[in-house]
Each structure stands twice: as C-alpha cells, then as structure tokens.
Amino acid sequence: MRILLTNDDGINAPGLVVAQAIAEQIAGPEGEIWTVAPAFEQSGVGHCISYTHPFMVAKQGERRFAAEGSPADCVLAAVYDVMPERPDLVLSGVNRGNNAAENTLYSGTIGAAMEAALQNIPAIAMSQYFGPGNASLDDPFEAAVAHGAGIVRKLLDQAPWEHGADYRLFYNVNFPPHAAADVKGARVTRQGWRPNTFFGVEPHTAPSGRKFLWIKGGPQHEPTAEGSDAAANLAGYSSITPMRADLTAHDALPKLDAIFE
C-alpha cells in the first residue's frame, strides 16, 4: 500500500510522527509512506488552496517533502508532482487538538482529507483531543498511538468508500482526551455542535501603538448532543464521522422546491 501523510500543524509536528507509526502498521514492510506536509503551521486554513500564487516544495529526505502551502496544497503537490504514482490512502494528522463539532469547518486537517476525497483517493483525518485526562501525560498522543492503526485498518477493510462517487466519503476520527488505557472504544457519530463555543477576536495593542486582533476560540469541553463527535470523545470514546464535501442542505430542498416551482 502507498500512503501519503500530511497535516496542518507542520512537517515538524509531533502528531506527524504518530501518523508515521500508524501508517507503518497499515502499509506493511512492502508498502511506501510518503510525507508532503506544510513547511509551517497551517492550522485553521480549512480547505484553502494557493490559487493565486505559486508555492515551493522542498525535499527533506527520502519520500519526505515540505510545502510552503496549505494542507490541501500538499495533497495536490503530492498527487500531481511529488509522487510517481497516486497514493492508495491519505492520512491527515494526527492533529494536536480536536477537530470535532464546529472545529471541523475550520480545520486544515479536514481540508487535506477533503481534497484527497475530491481527487477520488480514500482519506482519513485524525485528531487528538486535548484535556485534563491527557495534557500532563509524557505523550499526550497516547490514545492515538494505541488505537489509531486499529481504527484505520477497520475503516479500510469494512467501511464504505464510494469509489468514483461525485462527492465520495472520507472519515474524520477524533481520539478522546484520555490515557490510552482509559479509552472505552470507538463510536460512529455525527458532527456535533457546541452551543456556547464560537470563534471571535481579541484586540491587543502593540508597543508601536498599532492594534492587532488575535483569533480566539471558545471552550472545547462544552457538551454536544448525544450521538455526536465531541460528546463521544468527552465520554472516553474515539469518534468516527463519515463526511462529504457536498454542502447542500438536502433536507431543505423539498420546501424550497415548493416555494420556487
């Protein structure tokens, strides 16, 4: 198996080391693992691509490349320039912090997996929730290390992938904010909504007198509805959420049809 690794935390991020270990278990001794990841952190860029300017790709080692672009750029670079053959699987992450609930919409980790799916390549985004249960561990990615390969293998072997679909499925996996031994299992979930968590801005004045705005997130341990991703994570389960790039609100179509017929 030929696996492409990417992320949004940057090519030197510790979560990419975790993804490498997961990929090695999946690819096997005869497999190939390629890495094309952002040269610098690209958190929060979503599915952005560098449409209006070029970006540089630099080789850092055998099958390892750093791109001065977004995670989605990295997938495009890998598929159309870096790799001699298309990957069989794209693993994006393991992100430092959760990509559950509304975070999903901003995430470059998700953006890379989405781009892979648009290129008709199976893709899984992986993120490690952080919280009191794992923040002080020697390895806060412990849950991902212990349980990542098993979830990826089960998805590859048994989950639907819809090869050739217009907007094919990809998967969003979040590992809970707990030690590996305390993880209760995995749950299939929908994307949740934290009712009191919003992104905003916090103004600061620089020594020069100029005002700058920092983007500021909300509480990450707000409960979400039963059966959704963050609720499962906070209860000690890894969450697995099937996703598509199709943004159509299909449930609203019949009423709109009746209005505009």
Secondary structure as GFF3:
##gff-version 3
##sequence-region A 1 261
A	DSSP	beta_strand	2	6	.	.	.	ID=ss1
A	DSSP	alpha_helix	14	27	.	.	.	ID=ss2
A	DSSP	beta_strand	32	38	.	.	.	ID=ss3
A	DSSP	beta_strand	57	61	.	.	.	ID=ss4
A	DSSP	beta_strand	64	67	.	.	.	ID=ss5
A	DSSP	alpha_helix	71	77	.	.	.	ID=ss6
A	DSSP	pi_helix	78	82	.	.	.	ID=ss7
A	DSSP	beta_strand	89	96	.	.	.	ID=ss8
A	DSSP	alpha_helix	103	106	.	.	.	ID=ss9
A	DSSP	alpha_helix	108	118	.	.	.	ID=ss10
A	DSSP	beta_strand	123	128	.	.	.	ID=ss11
A	DSSP	alpha_helix	142	158	.	.	.	ID=ss12
A	DSSP	beta_strand	170	175	.	.	.	ID=ss13
A	DSSP	three_ten_helix	180	182	.	.	.	ID=ss14
A	DSSP	beta_strand	185	188	.	.	.	ID=ss15
A	DSSP	beta_strand	200	205	.	.	.	ID=ss16
A	DSSP	beta_strand	211	216	.	.	.	ID=ss17
A	DSSP	alpha_helix	229	234	.	.	.	ID=ss18
A	DSSP	beta_strand	237	243	.	.	.	ID=ss19
A	DSSP	three_ten_helix	250	252	.	.	.	ID=ss20
A	DSSP	alpha_helix	253	260	.	.	.	ID=ss21
###
